[in-house]
Amino acid sequence: MMVFSEEQRILKDTAREFVTEHAPVAALRKLRDDVSPDGFDRVLWNAMTELGWPGVLISETYGGAAFGFKGLGAVLEETGRTLTASPLLSTALIGATLVEHLGTPAQKVQWLQGIASGQLVTALALEETHHHAPQRVTFTASGASGEFVLNGTKTFVLDGHVADLLLVVARSSGAPDDTDGVSIFAIPRDRNGVSVTRTFMVDSRNAANVTCSDVTATKADLLGGEEALGRARGSLDYTLDLARIGLAAEMLGSIEEAFDRTLAYLKTREQFGVLIGSFQGLKHRAAEMFSEIELAKSVVMEALDAVERKDEALPLLSSLAKAKVSDTFHTVSSEAIQMYGGIGMTDDEEIGFFLKRARVAEQTFGDAKYHRSRYARLSGF
């Protein structure tokens, strides 16, 4: 069971009340049906800002709440319950972590304050293929003396088409698979040569393809400054581990909600005058789901704790959490559709939104297969 401190529990309860009232699954349906140009509700984002959510990880020095990673995990779990569309993952977690971990003092003042105030949306431009491969970077940053030219294409950029600032992972030296030679450039989305194409995902959440054609960048755009040129791999890996854990917390919330809805359906749906929840076969399947969810809760909490205690095993626990939660979300969402029967396949029922979200979230920042392989590799196998 996930255990939080009293303050974290209050934050979690507040988040649940807020998203239940202001961001139910029906809100995501409306964004989809209206083909919202932003893909999220700006008014809702402003309300989240008033609650301090964008600045949960940011110190008070830069206008944040400094509530810690476990606090953000609590919020993400609740947003997962209602499939809330927002820049929390791309900006409050990924953007804030990367700038805090790698940015220069001036960059921190400029961008962390923007994130905490809700006025700056960031997007990590990392992936270059349809499969998660953060160790391979072919996107190039050529040049010298503080002047660079960026060329390449990035795929599956979360919130890419609405981001004010693109955090672009580029190779400034070496071969595509080299550990060294990786840099990160903070590029405004409207800079000349930047082309952003929105992609419509099955889960109705934001993603985009980003292409840079001879985009000019200076040392001021280089995250961490000239000292960080070619040395961003460590910060990137750390940020990705936190992103996976945060996403796992969000997915856990979705899993819990999908399971709760399925149990409620089993207790009310009758077949031939009998509640289907009384069928032995369905009881066994529900019990198995419950057991898997409890295991998922344990690994997510352990991963959240590992971040706060700066555990050296963080990469292992990150992959463990992402693999386990991906498997569990896949199973629970599939079983939910099966137990709802034919009506679960229709758009009238909201349970289908959870299955669609599961299929995209599983692949984001590496699927279960990727992370089982990574866990084995990190363990020396």
N, C-alpha and C positions, 0 to 999 in steps of 0.2 A: 504494500500500500504506500502511496506517495505521502511523505510526511513533510510538513512545512512548519516553520516557526509561526508564532502568532501573527506577526506583521505580514508574513508571506501569505498566511491563510486569509487575512483580511483583504489583501490585494487580490487573491484568487476569487474570493466570494464577490468582491466588487466587480471583477471582470466578468464573472458569470452573470450577475444581474444586468450588467451593461449590455453584453452581447445578446442575451436572451431578449431584452427589450428593444434594442436598437439595431441588431444585426442578425436576425434569425435567418434560417436557410432561405426563406422567401425573399430576403434582400439579395442574395446571390442570384436567385432565379430572375429577379427583376433586372439586375445588371446584365445578365445574359440576354433576356428577351428584348431589352431596350438597346442592345448592342452599345453599351456605355463606352464612350470614347476613352475614358480613363480606366475602366475596368475595376474601379473601386469608388466609393462614395467620399468625396472631398469633405463634405459636412461631417460625416462619421469620423474621418481622419482628424479633423479639427477637434472633435469631441474627445478622441483618444489622446490627443496632445494635451488637452486641458487636464486629463487624468494623469499625465506624465509618462505615458507608455513609451513614446519614442526615445525618451531619455533615461529609461530604466537602467541601462548599462553605463551611462555617461556620468562622470563625476560632477559635483556641484560647481566646480570651477568653471565648467563650460555650460552651465545651465541645466544639467541633468539631475536625476533623482538618486543615482548611485545605489540602486536597490539590489544590485547583484544579479548574477545569471540565473539563480534559482527563482528569483522573482519574475524574471522574464519568462522562464519556463512555465511558471504558474499561469501567466497571462496567455501564453501561446496554447496551453492545453485547453483553456476555455474558449479561445477563438476557434480552435479546432472543432469544438463541439457544434458550432453553428456554421462551420465552413466560411468564416469571415474573410472577405477579401480586403487586404490592406497591405501597406508596405512594411509591416513590422519585421518580417523576415529579411527582406532585401536591404532595409535601411537601419532600423533600430538594432538589429543583430549584426548583419554582415557589414554594412557600411560603417557603423559605429566601432565595431571590433577592429576592422582593418585600419581605420584612421587612427584609432587609439594605439594600436600595436606598432604601426609603422610610420605614421605621419610625423612631420616636423612640428615644433611648437606652434608655429604660425598656422600650419594647416589644421592643427587640432582646434585652435581658436576659431578659425573660419568655418570649418565643416562640422565639427561636433556641436557647436552652438546652433548651426543651421538644422542639424538633425534633431536635436533636443527640442527646438522650437516648432518642429513639424513643418518648417518651410523648405527643407531640402530633402528630396527623395534621391536615393542612390541605387545603383544597380551594378552587380559584379558581372563583368563580361569575361567569362572563363572558358566555357565549353566551345570546342571547335568541330565536334562530330556529334552524332546522335547517341554516343555512348560516353559515359563519364570517364575522362582520362586526364585528370589535372596535372599529371606528371609530364604530359606531352604538350609543348607550346610551339606552334609554328607561326603564329601572328608575330610580325616583326616590328621592331623599333630600331631603325638605323639612324646613324648620325653621330656627331661628336661635338664637343665644346658647348654642351647644354642645349643643342638644337637637335630635335629628333623628327623623323618622319614615320608615321604609323601606317601599316598596311596589313590587311587580313580581314577575316570574317569570324564572328562569334555567333553561336546558336544558343537557343534556350536561355536567354538572358532574362531573369526574373525582373519584372517591372521595367524592362528596358525601354519601352515606348513612352513611359511617363516619367522616367528618371531625369532629374536636373543634372546629375553628375554620373558619368559612366566610369567605373573603376575597371580599367582595361588591363588584363594580364597579357604581357608582351615579352617576346624574346629579344633582348638587347645584345646578346652574344651567345656563341656556342651552338650546339646541335639541338634539334627539337626535344630530345629526351634528357638533355643534361640537367642536373640539379641546379647548378649555378647558371647565371645569365638571364634569370627571370626578373622582370621589373613590372611595376604597376603604375599606370598613368591615370590621373584623374582628369577626364575630358568632358567638358560640357556637351550635352547632347546636341546642341544647335551649332557646334563648331563646323566650319567648312570642311567638307570631305567625309563627314559622318552621315551614314544612311541607316535609319532604323525602320524596320518593318515589323509591325505587330503580327504575332501568330495567334490564332484562336485555338486554344487548347480544349480538350474534351472535358476538363474539369471547370471550365469557364474562368480560369485564373490567368493572370497576366504573364506573358512571355513575349520575347521578340528576337529577331535576328539583327545583328549589328555588323555593318561593314564599314571599314575605314579605308579610304582611298587617298593616299598621300596626305594624311592629316598631319599638320604641323603641331608639334608639342615642344615646350621649353622645360627647363629644369624646374620651373615653378609648378609644372603639371606632374612632375615625377613624385609619386608618393614616397615620402621619406627623404626627398632631396637627392643630391648627387651621391651622398654616402650610401644610399640604398640601391644605387644602380646595379642591377644584376644580382641583388641579394634579397629579393623579396620572397623567396621560396618558403622560408621558415614561418613568416607572418601569414602567408597564404595558407599553408597547411594548417596552422593553428586556427585561423578563421574558419576554414572549411570544417574542421572538427566541431567547432562550436555551432556552425550552421546545421550540421547533421543532427546534433543533439537537440537544438531548438526545433528543428523540423520534426524530430522524433516525438518531442513533447506535444507539438501541434497534432501530429498524427494520432497520438494516444488519445487525445480528446475526441477526435473523430471516431476512433474505434469504440470508445466508451459510449458515445451517443448512439452509434449504429447498433451496438449490442442492446442498449436500453430500449431503443425503439423496437427491436426485434422481439425482445422479451414481452413488451407490452402488447405487441401484435399476437404473439402466441397465446396470451391470456385472454384475448377478446375474440379472436377469429374462430368461428365454428365451422365444422365440416360434418355433414350428416348428423347435425344436432349435438356434436361433441366438440369441446374446445381442443384445438389442435395441439395446445401446450400439454395436453395429457398424454400425447402419443409418446411411447417409450423411446422410439428412434430419435425424435426431435429433442427430447430431454437429454439424451446422451450427447447430441451434437452441441446443445447449448452449454452443457457442463464442460465440454472440451474447450469451447470458446472462452468460457469464464476462466479456466485454468491458464490458457495462453495469455489472456489479458493481464492476469495477475503477474505472470512472469515478465510481460512487457513493462508493466508499471515499475517493477523492481529494477530492471536494467536502465530505464529512463532516469529514475531517481538517483541511482548510483552514478550515472554519467553527469547529471546536474551537480551532484555533490563533488565529483572529481574536478569540475571546472573551478569551483570555489576554493577547494583545498589545493589547487595547482598540482594535482596528482600526475606523476610521470607516466602513468598508465592511461592518460587521457585519450591518445589515439586509439588504443585497444578498446576502451569503453565506448568511444564514439562509434566505432565500426560495429561493436556488439549491439549497441542500442539501435542503430539504423537498420541492421540486418534483421534483428528480432522484431522490431516494430513493423518493418515492411512486410515480413511474412505474416504477422498477425493481422495487419490491416487487410492484406489480400484475402486471408481466410475469412475473417469476420464479415467483410463487405460482400464476399461471394455467398457465404452462408445466409446472410440477411436477404439477399435477392431470392435465393432458393426457398427460404421459409415464407417469404411474402407471396411466393407463387407468381402467377402471371401478372398480377397487378403491380408487383415490384419492378417489372420491366417497363412500365408505362411512365410517362413524364408527369402524370398526375401525382404520383407518390414521390416524396422527397428522398426516400432511401436510395434511389438510383444516383443521386448526387454524391453520396458517400462512396459508392463503388467507383465512380468516375474520378473522384479526388484521389482515391487509393491508387489507381493505376498510374497517375501522374506523379504523385508524391513518392511512390516506390522508386521511381527512376531518378528523382531529383537528388543530386549529389551522390549518386551511386546506388544501385539496387542491392538486394540481399546477396546475390552471387558475388558482386564486386567486393562487398564488405566482408564476406566470409573469406574470400581469397586474401584480402588485405590483412585481416586478423591473423590468418595463418602465417603470412609473410612477416608481419611484425613480431610474431611469436617465435620466429626462427625456423619455420618449416618451409 
